[in-house]
Amino acid sequence: MKIAVASGKGGTGKTTLSTNLASFLAENYPVVLTDLDVEEPNSGLFIEAELVSEERKFKMIPEWIEDKCTLCGICQKVCNFHAVIQLGPMIMVFPELCHGCYACSELCPEDALPMIRKKMGQLKHFKKGNLHFVESRLDIGEEQAVPLIKQTHKYIDQHFDKDFIRIYDAPPGTSCPVMEAVKDTDFVILITEPTPFGLHDLTLAVETMRELKKEFGVVVNRYGIGNDDVLKYCQEEQIAVLAKIPNDRRIAELYSQGKLIYREIPEVREELEKVKELIIRRMEEVVR
């Protein structure tokens, strides 16, 4: 079972839900929590575990070999991202813009643009009991999250079999990194808050999930503030509301201390139990 926790914007509680849900499930099941918000991962602030392994991650970019180049201009024409341009008698490569599609390298008639490795980030794997935690982080200055997210998915597929419940803490928003994070998941939990901003960004996230043909449900965080517009929207759109996490000062206090909230606030544990029942029910359906 692959479950992504996403939202239309940052700050709605993705990491809070991801870390608490993964730890809660790990009390009875093998779980791997993966932080795919690679630009600024923070799930690790709430997971106390021992480091298992660490890997440097690379992407492939072209390197111009002047002696071989005939300045035919093909590389510039085929690059849709303007990562390779011709300036007079030279070819300039911009690694930050390169998407590693290999078009310029493969189509160069003189093999003047071989692909080379460039470090883009690192991946760390932690473990405590039934819970595995994998975190990927982009190097400072790297602008593209998608290649690292893709490699992180590959790592999970290679190291964890179907017996593991996989929880993905997705990036915020509705852009390319989010789509890469959720595209192979079985279910997406959209977390929102009952405010006008929360509703606006929830509608964007819902449209994105429907475009991707993903099954999804909604968890309302900070329930008790704002109004009922989010609940009315979900009812009108026939979207399941999976849980309502209360607006409670104790949650903010525990969060600021890097603690898991379900262990100390019974109301949160009760709401997570509802999400757990959905996950287990869907797992049983897959087995049948």
Secondary structure as GFF3:
##gff-version 3
##sequence-region A 1 288
A	DSSP	beta_strand	2	6	.	.	.	ID=ss1
A	DSSP	alpha_helix	14	25	.	.	.	ID=ss2
A	DSSP	beta_strand	31	35	.	.	.	ID=ss3
A	DSSP	three_ten_helix	43	45	.	.	.	ID=ss4
A	DSSP	beta_strand	50	62	.	.	.	ID=ss5
A	DSSP	alpha_helix	74	78	.	.	.	ID=ss6
A	DSSP	beta_strand	84	87	.	.	.	ID=ss7
A	DSSP	beta_strand	90	93	.	.	.	ID=ss8
A	DSSP	alpha_helix	103	107	.	.	.	ID=ss9
A	DSSP	beta_strand	115	128	.	.	.	ID=ss10
A	DSSP	beta_strand	131	138	.	.	.	ID=ss11
A	DSSP	alpha_helix	146	159	.	.	.	ID=ss12
A	DSSP	beta_strand	165	169	.	.	.	ID=ss13
A	DSSP	alpha_helix	176	182	.	.	.	ID=ss14
A	DSSP	beta_strand	187	192	.	.	.	ID=ss15
A	DSSP	alpha_helix	196	211	.	.	.	ID=ss16
A	DSSP	beta_strand	216	223	.	.	.	ID=ss17
A	DSSP	alpha_helix	229	236	.	.	.	ID=ss18
A	DSSP	beta_strand	241	246	.	.	.	ID=ss19
A	DSSP	alpha_helix	249	256	.	.	.	ID=ss20
A	DSSP	alpha_helix	266	287	.	.	.	ID=ss21
###
